[in-house]
Amino acid sequence: MPAAGGDTYLLLALRTGMVGLGLFAGFFALVACGIFKGFRRLPDREGEDYLLGRALLATLAGALLIITTVSPIGLIPLIYWSVAGMGVAYAQMLRGREAGA
């Protein structure tokens, strides 16, 4: 049941405890690390893959910053889970290219 307003992290900590909050934040930290490691390995700093990685990382950071001020209502969880999913797909895409090369 969504709350009327407030910090998503606080609400999550109150509902699931520090373990749940750690798992929530840890997932996004792993996604961010995967994106960062992926685009840092690319040799072409002006290529589309590199710029896509930077844009995904910035979007994920922005979404995580924004959810500190909003409650998990409406489409907000859909947005941050979708951005995280795109980040995982990006990291897998780069890993697949490395394995194929």
C-alpha positions as CSV (number, residue, x, y, z in Angstrom):
1,M,0.0,0.0,0.0
2,P,1.7,3.2,-1.1
3,A,2.0,6.0,1.3
4,A,0.8,9.6,0.7
5,G,4.2,11.2,0.4
6,G,7.8,11.2,1.4
7,D,11.1,9.6,0.9
8,T,11.0,6.2,-0.9
9,Y,14.1,5.0,0.9
10,L,12.7,5.9,4.3
11,L,9.4,4.1,3.5
12,L,11.3,1.1,2.3
13,A,13.4,1.0,5.4
14,L,10.3,1.2,7.6
15,R,8.6,-1.6,5.7
16,T,11.5,-4.0,5.2
17,G,14.2,-2.9,7.6
18,M,17.8,-2.1,6.8
19,V,18.3,-5.4,5.1
20,G,15.5,-4.6,2.6
21,L,16.9,-1.1,2.0
22,G,20.4,-2.5,1.5
23,L,19.1,-5.0,-1.0
24,F,17.2,-2.3,-2.9
25,A,20.1,0.1,-2.9
26,G,22.6,-2.7,-3.6
27,F,20.8,-3.7,-6.7
28,F,21.0,-0.2,-8.2
29,A,24.7,0.1,-7.1
30,L,25.5,-3.2,-9.0
31,V,23.7,-1.9,-12.1
32,A,25.6,1.4,-11.9
33,C,28.9,-0.5,-11.5
34,G,28.1,-2.7,-14.5
35,I,27.3,0.3,-16.7
36,F,30.4,2.1,-15.5
37,K,32.7,-0.8,-16.0
38,G,31.2,-1.5,-19.4
39,F,31.6,1.9,-20.9
40,R,35.0,2.5,-19.4
41,R,36.4,-0.5,-21.3
42,L,35.4,0.9,-24.6
43,P,38.3,2.3,-26.7
44,D,36.2,4.8,-28.6
45,R,35.3,7.7,-26.3
46,E,33.2,9.3,-29.0
47,G,31.3,6.2,-30.0
48,E,27.6,5.6,-29.6
49,D,28.1,2.8,-27.1
50,Y,30.2,5.0,-24.8
51,L,27.7,7.9,-25.0
52,L,24.8,5.5,-24.3
53,G,26.5,4.2,-21.2
54,R,27.1,7.7,-19.9
55,A,23.5,8.6,-20.6
56,L,22.2,5.5,-18.9
57,L,24.4,6.1,-15.8
58,A,23.3,9.7,-15.6
59,T,19.6,8.7,-16.0
60,L,19.9,6.1,-13.3
61,A,21.6,8.5,-10.9
62,G,18.9,11.1,-11.6
63,A,16.2,8.6,-10.9
64,L,17.8,7.5,-7.7
65,L,18.1,11.1,-6.6
66,I,14.5,11.9,-7.5
67,I,13.0,9.0,-5.6
68,T,14.5,10.5,-2.4
69,T,11.8,13.1,-2.5
70,V,8.8,11.2,-3.8
71,S,6.8,8.2,-2.6
72,P,6.5,5.1,-4.7
73,I,3.1,5.9,-6.2
74,G,1.9,5.7,-9.7
75,L,4.4,5.2,-12.5
76,I,7.5,6.1,-10.5
77,P,8.6,2.6,-9.6
78,L,8.0,1.6,-13.3
79,I,10.5,4.3,-14.4
80,Y,13.3,3.4,-12.0
81,W,13.0,-0.4,-12.6
82,S,12.9,0.2,-16.3
83,V,16.0,2.3,-16.3
84,A,17.7,-0.4,-14.2
85,G,16.6,-3.0,-16.7
86,M,18.1,-1.0,-19.5
87,G,21.3,-0.7,-17.6
88,V,21.5,-4.5,-17.1
89,A,20.8,-5.0,-20.8
90,Y,23.5,-2.5,-21.7
91,A,26.1,-4.3,-19.6
92,Q,25.1,-7.6,-21.1
93,M,25.3,-6.2,-24.6
94,L,28.9,-5.1,-24.1
95,R,29.8,-8.4,-22.4
96,G,28.4,-10.2,-25.4
97,R,30.4,-8.1,-27.8
98,E,33.6,-8.7,-25.9
99,A,33.0,-12.5,-25.9
100,G,32.2,-12.5,-29.6
101,A,35.3,-10.4,-30.5
